[in-house]
Amino acid sequence: MDWKTKEKIIKYILLFFALSSIFFLTGIVIVLFREGLPIFNKIGIIDFIFGKEWYPTYDPSSYGILSLIMGSLLVTFGAMVFSVPIGLASSVFISYILPKKLKTFVKPTIELLAGIPSVIYGLFGMKILGPFLKNVFGLPTGLTALTASIMLGIMALPTIISLSEDAITSIPKRYRDASLALGGTRWETISKVILPTASSGIVTAVILGMGRAIGETMTVLMVAGGAAAMPSSFLKPVRPMTATIAAEMGEAPVGSEHYQALFGIAIILFIITLSFNILADLASRRFKKKVSGQ
């Protein structure tokens, strides 16, 4: 077998795997919408999204998911408030302050945090962080939106730090040299030259971190408290969309309204995360154009 034949075989094998990924993704989307769209016809998309009561087992049942959406957005917002300042400061420190020898050890170690199973984070939140916050704030339970926000923030840190550091490192060295040559201090160079130039890449990192936070299931199921009610503060239990799907899918009869409503939640979650990914892609393209000078 000559090298041209081998090359064609490899080409077709790679094409097969590429098309398979598209095929599987298309199949998932088709199943998702086929099972979830009927609930919109029965209840109405407005009542489904903006309804405040989620009582699928009551008679009559209620399938309003606004409280679930607000719970997801609340813990995601809290996670970003926690993780973005720490992640951005860490990425700057790794890029321009940390010695190169330590950088080769610190950055891979941070990226390893992304490989820890989410159930481990959940156990940490239940046994360590939850009781700690309960004692600090005098709460009846430590499983609250604040606990979920902190845990999700920790889980989002590897994504934000790694991608932000890559964005900052990719800024041409001549930008920094020009700033220093004009008399700028290291802090002025970082705050007024490097960070503004890398802003699109940093925004991409933050958006992808938000996608990780809002799509997380096991951790929020374990530490958010599981209360399907409109969240009033970070110190109250909440129930995000992902936790609802995970907790109730096993008990919902196939084909029932409850079953279809859970797929309806999945559709809303899919649209939200897809929007985050599209925004991240647009920000990434803008960043590449800015760095290339186009």
C-alpha positions as CSV (number, residue, x, y, z in Angstrom):
1,M,0.0,0.0,0.0
2,D,1.6,3.3,-1.1
3,W,1.5,6.5,0.9
4,K,-1.2,8.1,-1.2
5,T,-3.6,5.3,-0.5
6,K,-2.8,5.5,3.3
7,E,-3.4,9.2,3.2
8,K,-6.8,8.8,1.6
9,I,-7.8,6.1,4.2
10,I,-6.8,8.4,7.0
11,K,-8.6,11.3,5.4
12,Y,-11.9,9.3,5.1
13,I,-11.5,8.0,8.7
14,L,-11.1,11.5,10.0
15,L,-14.1,12.7,7.9
16,F,-16.2,9.8,9.3
17,F,-15.5,10.8,12.9
18,A,-16.1,14.5,12.1
19,L,-19.5,13.7,10.5
20,S,-20.3,11.3,13.4
21,S,-20.0,14.1,15.9
22,I,-22.3,16.3,13.8
23,F,-24.8,13.4,13.5
24,F,-24.8,12.7,17.2
25,L,-25.3,16.4,18.0
26,T,-28.2,16.6,15.5
27,G,-29.8,13.5,17.0
28,I,-29.6,14.9,20.5
29,V,-31.2,18.2,19.4
30,I,-34.0,16.4,17.5
31,V,-34.8,14.2,20.5
32,L,-34.7,17.2,22.9
33,F,-37.2,19.2,20.8
34,R,-39.4,16.2,20.0
35,E,-39.9,15.4,23.6
36,G,-40.1,19.0,24.9
37,L,-42.1,20.9,22.4
38,P,-45.5,19.3,23.3
39,I,-45.4,21.0,26.7
40,F,-45.4,24.4,25.0
41,N,-48.5,23.5,23.1
42,K,-50.3,22.3,26.2
43,I,-49.4,25.0,28.6
44,G,-48.2,27.9,26.5
45,I,-44.6,29.0,26.2
46,I,-45.3,32.3,28.1
47,D,-47.0,30.5,31.0
48,F,-44.2,27.9,31.0
49,I,-41.3,30.3,31.1
50,F,-42.9,33.1,33.3
51,G,-45.0,30.9,35.6
52,K,-43.8,31.1,39.2
53,E,-45.1,27.8,40.5
54,W,-43.4,24.5,39.8
55,Y,-45.7,21.7,41.3
56,P,-45.6,18.8,38.8
57,T,-47.1,16.3,41.2
58,Y,-50.0,18.4,42.5
59,D,-53.6,18.1,41.2
60,P,-53.9,20.3,39.2
61,S,-50.2,20.5,38.4
62,S,-48.2,23.7,37.7
63,Y,-45.3,23.9,35.3
64,G,-44.0,27.4,35.7
65,I,-40.2,27.5,35.6
66,L,-39.4,31.2,36.3
67,S,-38.2,30.3,39.8
68,L,-35.9,27.7,38.3
69,I,-34.5,30.1,35.7
70,M,-33.9,32.7,38.4
71,G,-32.3,30.2,40.6
72,S,-29.9,29.2,37.8
73,L,-29.1,32.9,36.9
74,L,-28.6,33.8,40.6
75,V,-26.1,31.1,41.3
76,T,-24.3,31.8,38.0
77,F,-24.1,35.5,38.8
78,G,-22.8,34.7,42.2
79,A,-20.2,32.3,40.8
80,M,-19.0,35.0,38.4
81,V,-18.8,37.6,41.1
82,F,-16.6,35.1,43.0
83,S,-14.5,33.7,40.2
84,V,-13.9,36.6,37.8
85,P,-11.8,38.8,40.1
86,I,-9.8,35.9,41.4
87,G,-9.4,34.4,37.9
88,L,-8.4,37.6,36.3
89,A,-5.9,38.4,39.0
90,S,-4.5,34.9,38.9
91,S,-4.1,35.0,35.1
92,V,-2.2,38.3,35.3
93,F,0.0,37.0,38.1
94,I,0.8,33.8,36.1
95,S,1.5,35.8,32.9
96,Y,3.7,38.6,34.1
97,I,4.8,38.2,37.7
98,L,5.3,34.5,38.3
99,P,8.7,33.1,37.4
100,K,8.7,30.9,34.3
101,K,9.9,27.8,36.3
102,L,6.9,28.1,38.6
103,K,4.5,28.9,35.8
104,T,5.2,25.5,34.2
105,F,4.0,24.0,37.4
106,V,1.2,26.3,38.6
107,K,-0.8,26.6,35.4
108,P,-1.1,22.8,34.7
109,T,-2.0,22.3,38.4
110,I,-4.8,24.8,38.1
111,E,-6.0,23.2,34.9
112,L,-6.1,19.8,36.7
113,L,-8.9,21.3,38.9
114,A,-11.2,21.0,35.8
115,G,-10.8,17.3,35.9
116,I,-12.0,16.8,39.4
117,P,-15.5,15.1,39.3
118,S,-18.3,17.5,40.2
119,V,-19.6,15.2,42.9
120,I,-16.3,15.8,44.8
121,Y,-17.0,19.5,44.8
122,G,-20.6,18.8,45.9
123,L,-19.3,16.7,48.8
124,F,-17.0,19.5,49.8
125,G,-19.8,22.0,49.7
126,M,-22.1,19.8,51.8
127,K,-19.6,18.8,54.5
128,I,-17.3,21.7,54.7
129,L,-18.5,24.9,53.2
130,G,-22.3,24.5,54.0
131,P,-21.8,24.0,57.7
132,F,-19.3,26.8,57.8
133,L,-21.7,29.3,56.2
134,K,-24.5,28.1,58.4
135,N,-22.5,28.9,61.5
136,V,-21.3,32.2,60.2
137,F,-24.7,33.6,59.1
138,G,-26.8,31.7,61.7
139,L,-28.9,30.0,59.0
140,P,-31.2,27.0,59.4
141,T,-29.3,25.2,56.6
142,G,-26.0,25.8,54.9
143,L,-27.3,24.6,51.5
144,T,-28.1,27.9,49.9
145,A,-27.5,29.9,46.8
146,L,-24.4,31.3,48.3
147,T,-22.9,27.9,48.9
148,A,-23.7,26.9,45.3
149,S,-22.3,30.2,43.9
150,I,-19.0,29.7,45.7
151,M,-18.7,26.1,44.6
152,L,-19.6,26.9,41.0
153,G,-17.1,29.8,41.1
154,I,-14.3,27.4,42.2
155,M,-15.3,25.1,39.4
156,A,-15.3,27.9,36.8
157,L,-11.8,29.1,37.9
158,P,-9.7,26.7,35.8
159,T,-11.6,27.8,32.6
160,I,-11.3,31.5,33.4
161,I,-7.7,31.4,34.5
162,S,-6.4,29.2,31.7
163,L,-8.2,31.1,28.8
164,S,-7.5,34.5,30.3
165,E,-3.8,33.7,30.7
166,D,-3.7,32.5,27.1
167,A,-5.3,35.7,25.9
168,I,-2.9,37.9,27.9
169,T,0.2,35.8,26.9
170,S,-0.7,36.1,23.2
171,I,-0.5,39.9,23.3
172,P,2.7,40.9,21.3
173,K,5.7,41.7,23.5
174,R,6.2,44.9,21.7
175,Y,3.1,46.4,23.3
176,R,4.6,45.9,26.8
177,D,8.0,47.1,25.7
178,A,6.6,50.2,24.2
179,S,4.7,51.0,27.4
180,L,7.7,50.5,29.6
181,A,9.9,52.5,27.2
182,L,7.5,55.4,27.5
183,G,7.9,55.4,31.3
184,G,4.9,53.3,32.3
185,T,5.1,51.2,35.4
186,R,4.4,47.5,35.4
187,W,1.0,48.1,36.8
188,E,0.2,50.8,34.3
189,T,1.3,48.6,31.5
190,I,-0.9,45.7,32.7
191,S,-4.0,47.8,33.5
192,K,-3.9,50.3,30.6
193,V,-2.2,48.3,27.8
194,I,-2.3,44.6,28.3
195,L,-5.8,44.1,29.8
196,P,-7.6,46.4,27.4
197,T,-5.9,44.7,24.4
198,A,-6.8,41.2,25.7
199,S,-10.3,42.3,26.8
200,S,-12.1,40.2,24.1
201,G,-10.2,37.1,25.0
202,I,-10.9,37.7,28.7
203,V,-14.6,38.2,27.9
204,T,-14.5,34.9,26.1
205,A,-13.1,33.2,29.1
206,V,-15.7,34.7,31.4
207,I,-18.6,33.7,29.1
208,L,-17.3,30.1,28.8
209,G,-17.0,30.1,32.6
210,M,-20.6,31.2,32.9
211,G,-21.6,28.4,30.5
212,R,-19.8,25.9,32.8
213,A,-21.5,27.3,35.9
214,I,-25.1,27.4,34.5
215,G,-24.8,23.9,33.0
216,E,-23.4,22.2,36.1
217,T,-25.7,19.6,37.6
218,M,-24.4,17.4,40.4
219,T,-22.9,20.2,42.5
220,V,-26.0,22.4,42.5
221,L,-28.2,19.4,43.1
222,M,-26.2,18.7,46.3
223,V,-25.5,22.1,47.7
224,A,-28.2,24.6,46.4
225,G,-30.9,23.4,48.8
226,G,-33.5,22.2,46.3
227,A,-36.3,24.8,47.0
228,A,-38.3,25.4,43.9
229,A,-39.3,28.9,44.9
230,M,-38.4,32.4,43.7
231,P,-35.0,33.3,45.2
232,S,-35.1,36.3,47.5
233,S,-31.4,36.3,48.6
234,F,-28.2,34.4,48.4
235,L,-28.8,33.0,51.9
236,K,-31.9,31.1,50.8
237,P,-32.1,27.6,49.2
238,V,-32.8,27.6,45.4
239,R,-33.3,25.0,42.7
240,P,-31.6,25.6,39.4
241,M,-32.8,24.1,36.2
242,T,-30.2,21.4,35.9
243,A,-30.9,20.2,39.5
244,T,-34.6,19.9,38.7
245,I,-34.0,17.8,35.6
246,A,-31.5,15.5,37.5
247,A,-33.8,15.1,40.6
248,E,-37.1,14.5,38.8
249,M,-36.4,12.8,35.5
250,G,-36.1,9.3,37.1
251,E,-39.6,9.7,38.7
252,A,-41.5,11.2,35.7
253,P,-43.5,8.6,33.6
254,V,-42.3,8.6,30.0
255,G,-44.6,10.7,27.8
256,S,-46.4,12.4,30.7
257,E,-46.7,16.2,31.1
258,H,-44.1,16.1,33.8
259,Y,-41.7,14.2,31.5
260,Q,-42.3,16.7,28.7
261,A,-41.9,19.7,31.1
262,L,-38.5,18.4,32.1
263,F,-37.5,18.3,28.4
264,G,-38.9,21.8,28.1
265,I,-36.5,22.9,30.8
266,A,-33.7,21.3,28.9
267,I,-34.7,23.2,25.7
268,I,-34.5,26.5,27.6
269,L,-31.2,25.5,29.1
270,F,-29.9,24.5,25.7
271,I,-30.9,27.9,24.2
272,I,-29.2,29.8,27.1
273,T,-25.9,27.8,26.9
274,L,-25.9,28.0,23.1
275,S,-26.3,31.8,23.4
276,F,-23.3,31.9,25.7
277,N,-21.2,29.9,23.3
278,I,-22.2,32.1,20.4
279,L,-21.2,35.2,22.4
280,A,-17.9,33.5,23.3
281,D,-17.2,32.7,19.7
282,L,-17.9,36.3,18.6
283,A,-15.7,37.7,21.3
284,S,-12.9,35.2,20.4
285,R,-13.0,36.4,16.7
286,R,-12.9,40.0,17.8
287,F,-9.9,39.3,20.0
288,K,-8.1,37.5,17.1
289,K,-8.7,40.5,14.8
290,K,-7.5,42.9,17.5
291,V,-4.3,41.0,18.1
292,S,-3.5,40.5,14.4
293,G,-4.1,44.3,13.9
294,Q,-6.8,43.9,11.2
